Amino acid sequence: MPVEARPTTPAELRNVKFKSGVRGYGAQEVEAMLLSAASAIEHLLRDPAGANAQARANIRDLRNAELPDVFRGLNRDDVNEMCERAAATIQRLLANEAQLEKARPADPKPVVTSEPAVAPEPVAPVAAVRVARPLIGSGTEGLGAVASRQSVRVALGARTYHVAVGNDPTGEAVSVLQTYGARKAVVVTQPSIRATAQQYCDALNAHNIETVVVEIADGEAAKTLVTVDDLCRQLAKFGILRRDAVLAVGGGVVGDITGFTASVYYRGIAVVQVPTTLLAMVDAAIGGKTAANLPQGKNLVGAFHQPLAVLCDPCVLASLSDREFRCGLGEVLKYALMGDDQLLGIIADESAALLAREPDVLRRAIIRSAAVKARFVSADELERTGLREHLNYGHTLAHAIETAGDHVLAHGEAVAVGLVFAGALASALERVTPEIAEQHRALALSLGLPVSVPEGLRRSELIEIMRRDKKSVGGLRFVLQGPNGLERVDDPSQLALDVALNAVGVTN
Ligand SMILES: NC(=O)c1ccc[n+]([C@@H]2O[C@H](COP(=O)([O-])OP(=O)(O)OC[C@H]3O[C@@H](n4cnc5c(N)ncnc54)[C@H](O)[C@@H]3O)[C@@H](O)[C@H]2O)c1
């Protein structure tokens, strides 16, 4: 069937209708390529200086596409021509800035295909101070089905995917893997989450996707290259091929090590992240960072490997320990204080429901957190421009507390103290008002998070560790709020540092 109007503009490329039912090898790739072409063209129209390697790679991919005779109901020649035209459009845009200026639409807007929008946009400074409710309590009662599904789009051209939060994640997993065309999947998990992992296997098996569960040990100690080696062998033993997939059902440890295994097995196969801790839902599973530890350091080996999808079910958080749950809240608080008004509102007005793990409020908090993370990942996928560094808000002091305190505070708890410190430092530097600093403290307290450095940690030791932080080059480097939102601040004054350290209980 001929393509009636052969598309060349981004909007037309995105709207190509492929007929279902006729599938051939390469269909998925070509769809992704066309989306990627649309993104590349949009990007070039928006930002002429962004003539980048990715756009050039798109041209090559579009021209080298191997298509079946009938491609989802479209004639191969027509799709070939479509690819050729998209490639030519990108090439023309790259070659000719003058033409680019002419072709630029009057009011270019990022393309958004799902709710809520997560296309790159400036992060607003922290808005009006809200008064947080006092801590009421925590518990796990009242966890029922989540009312509705919502998703956040992580916009990354051909690697674009969704973070879905809702009540049918197993159905979603089936749909994602069917669309991808996987025949088999290995489900990697840990003993404490075995039952959840089995639900995914059952759903996939029922749709003729063969599965096997592989369990890894609990804790950081399992995040090693030995585990990667073992997982690769299990994948090979089960006959996983290039077009099959792995599912990571667990917290950040399972997600990181499974993602890394997927990045190297067959030089890269698909991974679906099914995070089961709050921290993994709002942070670890999104953004494609995967890793293994070495004796010399945490996360020293790794790769960027984006998932096919991230599927979150807030109901599974019912079985998470209070402390693990609180650690996730530390990261949720970070996203709120990074400038997400809706999330600030949820924490200020609904902290009790959040602590009681009510599914609806959890769903909204996860969606908003994922949207903030997605925005930064989309804008700086490979941590090249420094933007993704903003996701480390509150983390400079947090890492020092974890190191100096020998992990007395868990990561999310240390992040909460780091956020209170960051608020106080920004206030001491007159970048924000004292009320904003107080807001950082009040919201942390409302979530039952610590706001002080553990006793016995000395100022000199914390500063020394912060100087060695991988983000700073000998000096002290922070991400702080200010009149223009989050910004990097190097080497603040001793006086401001002392005021801020004092605010989190460090006096010596
Ligand atoms: N890739 C990234 O961008 C990124 C970001 C942040 C953290 N991380 C990594 O994530 C890891 C920490 O992740 P984490 O905090 O999820 O810890 P974790 O994966 O160790 O999980 C914590 C504990 O909770 C258990 N668990 C998981 N889900 C459960 C559930 N629903 N019910 C009951 N128990 C459950 C786990 O078995 C484990 O014992 C670290 O290795 C860190 O480096 C990665």
The ligand as an ORCA input file, in Angstrom:
! r2SCAN-3c Opt
* xyz 0 1
  N      21.482      3.526     38.802
  C      21.219      4.613     39.472
  O      21.001      5.682     38.900
  C      21.149      4.546     40.966
  C      20.628      5.628     41.688
  C      20.534      5.509     43.068
  C      20.953      4.351     43.698
  N      21.469      3.320     42.959
  C      21.916      2.082     43.598
  O      20.776      1.478     44.199
  C      21.205      0.662     45.269
  C      20.307      0.878     46.458
  O      18.997      0.536     46.074
  P      17.859      0.266     47.152
  O      17.847      1.364     48.128
  O      16.622     -0.020     46.398
  O      18.402     -0.980     47.955
  P      18.333     -2.565     47.666
  O      18.216     -2.857     46.261
  O      19.494     -3.155     48.403
  O      16.983     -2.979     48.400
  C      16.884     -2.832     49.796
  C      16.344     -4.101     50.465
  O      14.947     -4.168     50.258
  C      14.579     -5.450     49.741
  N      13.384     -5.231     48.948
  C      13.282     -4.717     47.694
  N      12.001     -4.557     47.381
  C      11.266     -4.970     48.423
  C       9.882     -5.029     48.700
  N       8.983     -4.572     47.830
  N       9.486     -5.523     49.890
  C      10.383     -5.950     50.808
  N      11.716     -5.911     50.613
  C      12.146     -5.422     49.435
  C      15.803     -5.899     48.977
  O      15.818     -7.283     48.817
  C      16.912     -5.394     49.907
  O      17.093     -6.272     50.961
  C      22.659      1.015     45.520
  O      23.486     -0.015     45.045
  C      22.882      2.278     44.718
  O      24.205      2.390     44.253
  C      21.561      3.401     41.609
*
